[in-house]
Amino acid sequence: MQIAKALTAAKVLNPTAYKNAHGLSSRSFSSDPYHWNVNTVVHILERREYTGCTVNFKTYTNSIWDKKQRDNPEENWAIFENTHPEIINPEVFKKVQEIRKQRHRRTRTGKSSMFSGLVYCDDCGAKMRYCTTKYFEKRQDHFVCGKYRSNTGDCTAHFIRAVVLEQLVLNNLQVVISYVTAHENYFRQIMSEKMSLKSSEIIKSAKRKLAQKEKRLTELDHLFIKIYEDNVAAKLSDERFVMMSEQYEDEQAMIFPSCKPKLQSRSGRMKIWSCSLKRQKSTMD
């Protein structure tokens, strides 16, 4: 909602108006070229294609007779990276997805808590809702069990003030940072071992995916030779040969750039961790 309002206020052309302005066809019509729909923004935020990827097999059909499209689980998608210029940085996209998972509604007063959507009832597991009004002072804002408040369960009125929760989290962070600072060499060793293990797992996964893609490239080469021989032997028409060869070449073009996986070095991640530790130390001081 806020992003849509900001884009509308900044008079940024919406997708339909942008297509029309650049001579591209569009199925929809927009009376106001600067009006952004909330669903349009959500659609952009959730599409991996904006990170430079091509995503295939998002949907499937049960058979050639059943034409109904069904959503495919994300683990079954085929994702080809670096197939076109990115509009959104992959790291930013990943962060947006994490934020969207933790998203929460603002109260009518416009106030919000940094812990909204992150606090859960210890007994029933339901989310605890952030409660405030324009008449509340900051010390009166609180969280209460969602099931109790909505009368959808038999949970009791578990309750904690927002300022108390903030102080508890701050105290805990200070204890952890103090402990890490006092045993810095030990934590560096632990982090190095964990990062080394994670790097090994990432490399194994990347090699496995690379082998699959190289196998498909070899298959496409054989298929191209086969249709070429069929075309020479007059078993396949020239039009059909051109169409099929273009399809194979397009698939090869999508697979080839993704055969070079980008892996962040362990030393690079250790450098990031060290900088984070330094900031924590300066905060403590």
C-alpha atoms as one frame of an Amber mdcrd trajectory, in Angstrom:
protein
   0.000   0.000   0.000   2.720   2.486   0.985   4.852   1.662  -2.070   1.840
   2.054  -4.384   1.001   5.436  -2.848   4.622   6.600  -3.120   4.850   5.612
  -6.811   1.531   7.328  -7.548   2.621  10.492  -5.740   5.955  10.508  -7.602
   4.042  10.197 -10.911   5.878   7.072 -12.029   4.242   5.430 -15.068   2.474
   2.197 -14.179   3.310  -0.925 -16.269   0.337  -0.491 -18.620   1.132   3.167
 -19.311   4.825   2.348 -19.741   4.037  -0.280 -22.380   1.737   2.102 -24.245
   4.353   4.869 -24.138   6.962   2.555 -25.698   4.666   1.116 -28.380   4.211
  -2.259 -26.656   0.873  -4.068 -26.672  -1.049  -4.391 -23.416  -4.243  -6.265
 -22.609  -5.343  -3.812 -19.927  -6.240  -0.124 -20.074  -5.343   2.526 -17.513
  -7.289   5.786 -17.368  -4.679   7.269 -14.997  -1.133   6.468 -16.199   0.307
   7.261 -12.765  -2.074   5.183 -10.646  -0.405   2.114  -9.101  -2.544  -0.793
  -7.945  -1.479  -2.587  -4.758  -1.716  -5.983  -6.499   0.658  -4.765  -9.215
   3.279  -3.873  -6.610   2.829  -7.241  -4.856   3.226  -9.035  -8.205   6.533
  -7.218  -8.843   7.849  -7.906  -5.339   7.218 -11.658  -5.684   8.603 -12.294
  -9.208  12.133 -13.710  -9.323  12.365 -12.815 -13.012  13.207  -9.226 -12.006
  16.511 -10.506 -10.538  17.724 -11.601 -13.982  16.429 -15.183 -13.786  14.192
 -17.214 -16.063  11.773 -19.375 -14.061  10.081 -22.336 -15.739   7.558 -24.955
 -14.600   5.669 -22.709 -12.168   2.517 -24.564 -13.184   1.696 -27.994 -14.559
  -1.179 -30.024 -16.032  -2.078 -33.601 -15.124  -2.307 -34.766 -18.741  -2.734
 -33.568 -22.319  -6.500 -33.954 -21.884  -6.654 -31.979 -18.624  -5.795 -28.382
 -19.508  -6.253 -26.967 -15.997  -3.121 -25.183 -14.785  -2.027 -26.099 -11.250
   0.609 -24.382  -9.135   3.864 -26.306  -8.929   5.797 -26.396  -5.602   8.768
 -24.029  -5.673  11.248 -26.900  -5.280  10.063 -28.239  -8.667  10.721 -24.969
 -10.513  13.560 -24.763 -13.036  15.480 -21.535 -12.398  18.075 -20.282 -14.894
  20.164 -17.414 -13.543  21.691 -14.468 -15.438  19.545 -14.924 -18.547  18.798
 -11.177 -18.825  19.799  -7.914 -17.086  18.560  -7.680 -13.517  16.236  -4.900
 -12.364  16.330  -5.912  -8.702  19.499  -7.053  -6.942  19.114 -10.732  -5.827
  20.195  -9.888  -2.264  17.603  -7.098  -2.085  14.954  -9.473  -3.465  15.831
 -12.085  -0.826  15.618  -9.462   1.932  12.213  -8.296   0.637  10.877 -11.851
   0.799  12.049 -12.153   4.417  10.404  -8.837   5.289   7.160  -9.868   3.583
   7.055 -13.060   5.628   7.267 -10.909   8.770   4.929  -8.195   7.497   2.218
  -6.910   9.788  -0.619  -4.441   9.614  -0.207  -0.994  11.025  -2.600   0.088
  13.705  -5.115   2.852  13.049  -2.906   5.241  14.984  -0.052   4.605  12.537
   2.157   3.325  15.360   4.012   0.049  15.059   6.465  -2.054  17.042   9.709
  -3.546  15.756   8.521  -6.865  17.211   5.096  -6.919  15.544   4.576 -10.302
  13.893   7.539 -11.814  15.772   6.051 -12.442  19.228   4.308 -15.766  19.893
   2.313 -17.102  22.838   4.365 -19.633  24.807   1.310 -21.800  25.580  -0.793
 -21.977  22.403   1.785 -20.828  19.818  -0.473 -18.111  18.395   0.924 -14.725
  17.401   0.646 -12.039  20.039  -1.019  -8.906  18.721   0.332  -5.434  19.203
  -2.223  -3.229  20.983  -2.162   0.545  21.171  -4.455   3.571  20.876  -3.877
   7.291  20.420  -4.627   7.688  24.116  -1.872   5.277  25.213   1.500   6.467
  26.386   4.420   4.450  25.050   4.679   2.493  28.298   1.062   1.323  27.866
   1.517  -0.286  24.433   1.463  -4.054  24.816   1.189  -7.479  23.180  -1.633
  -9.916  23.964  -2.300 -13.485  22.791  -4.158 -13.424  19.457  -6.378 -16.410
  20.268  -7.481 -14.871  23.547  -8.198 -11.500  21.974 -10.208 -12.926  19.063
 -11.985 -15.530  21.228 -10.952 -18.303  18.831  -9.273 -20.462  21.452  -9.169
 -21.266  25.138  -5.885 -19.484  25.824  -5.613 -17.064  28.721  -4.810 -13.360
  28.559  -1.037 -13.565  28.174   0.252 -10.028  28.189   3.574  -8.169  27.987
   4.260  -4.463  27.627   6.225  -3.396  24.545   8.779  -1.424  26.591   9.385
  -4.450  28.830   9.929  -6.685  25.801  12.334  -4.171  24.242  14.357  -3.985
  27.469  14.494  -7.784  27.788  15.776  -8.158  24.223  18.320  -5.346  24.720
  19.620  -6.938  27.932  19.957 -10.304  26.212  21.828  -8.756  23.265  24.228
  -6.989  25.623  24.988 -10.263  27.433  25.619 -12.119  24.152  27.798  -9.335
  22.707  29.819  -9.103  25.926  30.391 -12.865  25.870  31.430 -12.844  22.213
  33.785  -9.905  22.810  35.396 -11.662  25.782  35.915 -14.898  23.776  36.518
 -13.415  20.330  39.182 -15.921  19.203  36.976 -18.882  20.127  34.013 -17.454
  18.206  36.206 -16.679  15.198  37.270 -20.332  15.107  33.656 -21.558  15.410
  32.446 -19.172  12.696  35.311 -20.193  10.411  34.426 -23.884  10.802  30.723
 -23.248  10.152  31.427 -21.122   7.086  33.826 -23.753   5.746  31.148 -26.441
   6.138  28.506 -24.244   4.523  30.837 -23.425   1.621  31.423 -27.140   1.028
  27.678 -27.789   0.933  27.116 -24.886  -1.470  29.903 -26.107  -3.772  28.499
 -29.658  -3.800  25.029 -28.340  -4.634  26.421 -26.053  -7.352  28.420 -28.929
  -8.900  25.338 -31.146  -8.901  23.254 -28.486 -10.658  26.105 -27.788 -13.069
  26.292 -31.495 -14.010  22.541 -31.531 -14.692  22.781 -28.466 -16.926  25.807
 -29.820 -18.815  23.912 -33.072 -19.384  20.988 -31.148 -20.834  23.334 -29.157
 -23.103  24.739 -32.428 -24.454  21.208 -33.745 -25.028  20.321 -30.581 -26.950
  23.407 -30.993 -29.147  22.352 -34.558 -30.012  18.793 -33.431 -30.694  20.033
 -30.689 -33.012  22.157 -33.210 -34.969  19.145 -35.536 -35.185  16.777 -32.913
 -36.633  19.527 -31.736 -39.012  19.919 -35.297 -40.360  16.136 -35.647 -40.647
  15.980 -32.369 -42.548  18.716 -33.464 -44.969  16.919 -36.805 -45.480  13.669
 -34.893 -46.190  12.020 -36.455 -43.130  11.579 -33.000 -41.571  10.399 -29.887
 -43.423  12.577 -26.760 -43.538   9.983 -24.754 -41.604   9.792 -27.381 -38.867
  13.597 -27.615 -38.747  13.977 -23.842 -38.319  11.334 -23.722 -35.578  12.802
 -26.642 -33.600  16.411 -25.467 -33.976  15.448 -22.002 -32.698  13.760 -23.590
 -29.672  16.862 -25.669 -28.892  19.151 -22.672 -29.336  16.977 -20.540 -27.037
  17.085 -23.228 -24.335  20.865 -23.511 -24.695  21.201 -19.728 -24.400  19.231
 -19.803 -21.145  21.219 -22.681 -19.655  24.744 -21.593 -20.644  25.099 -18.395
 -18.498  23.876 -20.248 -15.389  26.658 -22.847 -15.734  29.000 -20.479 -13.912
  27.792 -20.380 -10.289  28.850 -17.409  -8.210  30.091 -18.374  -4.752  31.071
 -15.942  -2.032  34.446 -16.833  -0.573  34.819 -17.869   3.048  37.308 -15.039
   3.609  34.727 -12.557   2.318  32.088 -13.788   4.722  34.586 -13.749   7.598
  35.386 -10.113   6.738  31.674  -9.250   6.941  31.416 -11.050  10.305  34.495
  -9.190  11.636  33.038  -5.811  10.624  29.796  -6.733  12.369  31.723  -7.632
  15.526  33.547  -4.293  15.439  30.241  -2.413  15.209  28.916  -4.394  18.153
  32.002  -3.497  20.183  31.646   0.223  19.398  27.961   0.023  20.408  28.888
  -1.569  23.716  31.540   1.093  24.343
